[in-house]
Amino acid sequence: MKALVVYSSLTGNTKAVAEAVAAGLGEAATLAPAAEAPGPEGFDIVVCCFWVDKGRADKASREYYGRLSSARTAICYTLGAYPDSEHADMVDARAREDLERNGNTVLGSFRSQGKVDPNLLELMKEKLPPDHPHAKMTRERRELLDEASLHPDAGDLKRARDFGSGLLALAG
Ligand SMILES: Cc1cc2nc3c(=O)[nH]c(=O)nc-3n(C[C@H](O)[C@H](O)[C@H](O)COP(=O)(O)O)c2cc1C
């Protein structure tokens, strides 16, 4: 069994999670950033690890999906929103759609909250119209961002590692 773990990460959250998934896969895993990743040929499963950008997989990851057809895949992502939110479910559905459109199958999915770059928050405050939900700092939003700032934590990385080991059985 050979697994390719492809990741894209701006600020390191997804990279850390992808590394944990690869550790769970053990010797079966090859870990590569999306921009430098090999094609899927010769791998039994491709684990696509992306960060969420405006409600969907980031651009570099989606570009990599263009190289996948009829492959066995799994998805793995980090996002600012709560993992049990409708937003996270929507991201999941979109990523599955993107992959399944080209005949790929999605064998599993992993998600973790990830700290949001403070520079992005500043930028949103400056650039967005004042009535935009992301321009305002409500109590709920502060709580969400405070929680996100703690992730991925040791528990998330342990879950990611277990997810990787679980894929060994699924794709082996
Ligand atoms: C430009 C930009 C857009 C983002 N859009 C979303 C989003 O739509 N939903 C969300 O939950 N998080 C969003 N985030 C938060 C990131 O997905 C989250 O912080 C992620 O863990 C970053 O991963 P990385 O450290 O691997 O880059 C966004 C972050 C950036 C920088």
PDBQT file of the ligand as one rigid body, heavy atoms in Angstrom, charges set to zero:
ROOT
HETATM    1  C1  LIG A 201      -7.787  34.320   2.608  1.00  0.00    +0.000 C 
HETATM    2  C2  LIG A 201      -8.371  33.402   3.664  1.00  0.00    +0.000 A 
HETATM    3  C3  LIG A 201      -9.678  32.965   3.551  1.00  0.00    +0.000 A 
HETATM    4  C4  LIG A 201     -10.233  32.112   4.523  1.00  0.00    +0.000 A 
HETATM    5  N1  LIG A 201     -11.518  31.675   4.363  1.00  0.00    +0.000 NA
HETATM    6  C5  LIG A 201     -12.056  30.873   5.319  1.00  0.00    +0.000 A 
HETATM    7  C6  LIG A 201     -13.397  30.411   5.184  1.00  0.00    +0.000 A 
HETATM    8  O1  LIG A 201     -14.101  30.679   4.210  1.00  0.00    +0.000 OA
HETATM    9  N2  LIG A 201     -13.903  29.638   6.180  1.00  0.00    +0.000 N 
HETATM   10  C7  LIG A 201     -13.171  29.274   7.284  1.00  0.00    +0.000 A 
HETATM   11  O2  LIG A 201     -13.712  28.570   8.139  1.00  0.00    +0.000 OA
HETATM   12  N3  LIG A 201     -11.888  29.678   7.428  1.00  0.00    +0.000 NA
HETATM   13  C8  LIG A 201     -11.324  30.456   6.471  1.00  0.00    +0.000 A 
HETATM   14  N4  LIG A 201     -10.014  30.870   6.596  1.00  0.00    +0.000 N 
HETATM   15  C9  LIG A 201      -9.221  30.375   7.741  1.00  0.00    +0.000 C 
HETATM   16  C10 LIG A 201      -8.250  29.261   7.326  1.00  0.00    +0.000 C 
HETATM   17  O3  LIG A 201      -8.898  28.277   6.552  1.00  0.00    +0.000 OA
HETATM   18  C11 LIG A 201      -7.649  28.588   8.557  1.00  0.00    +0.000 C 
HETATM   19  O4  LIG A 201      -7.012  29.538   9.377  1.00  0.00    +0.000 OA
HETATM   20  C12 LIG A 201      -6.674  27.492   8.156  1.00  0.00    +0.000 C 
HETATM   21  O5  LIG A 201      -6.399  26.673   9.271  1.00  0.00    +0.000 OA
HETATM   22  C13 LIG A 201      -5.377  28.027   7.588  1.00  0.00    +0.000 C 
HETATM   23  O6  LIG A 201      -4.561  26.926   7.270  1.00  0.00    +0.000 OA
HETATM   24  P1  LIG A 201      -2.984  27.041   6.984  1.00  0.00    +0.000 P 
HETATM   25  O7  LIG A 201      -2.336  27.452   8.284  1.00  0.00    +0.000 OA
HETATM   26  O8  LIG A 201      -2.589  25.678   6.572  1.00  0.00    +0.000 OA
HETATM   27  O9  LIG A 201      -2.778  28.064   5.926  1.00  0.00    +0.000 OA
HETATM   28  C14 LIG A 201      -9.449  31.714   5.642  1.00  0.00    +0.000 A 
HETATM   29  C15 LIG A 201      -8.122  32.167   5.762  1.00  0.00    +0.000 A 
HETATM   30  C16 LIG A 201      -7.568  32.989   4.781  1.00  0.00    +0.000 A 
HETATM   31  C17 LIG A 201      -6.129  33.449   4.921  1.00  0.00    +0.000 C 
ENDROOT
TORSDOF 0
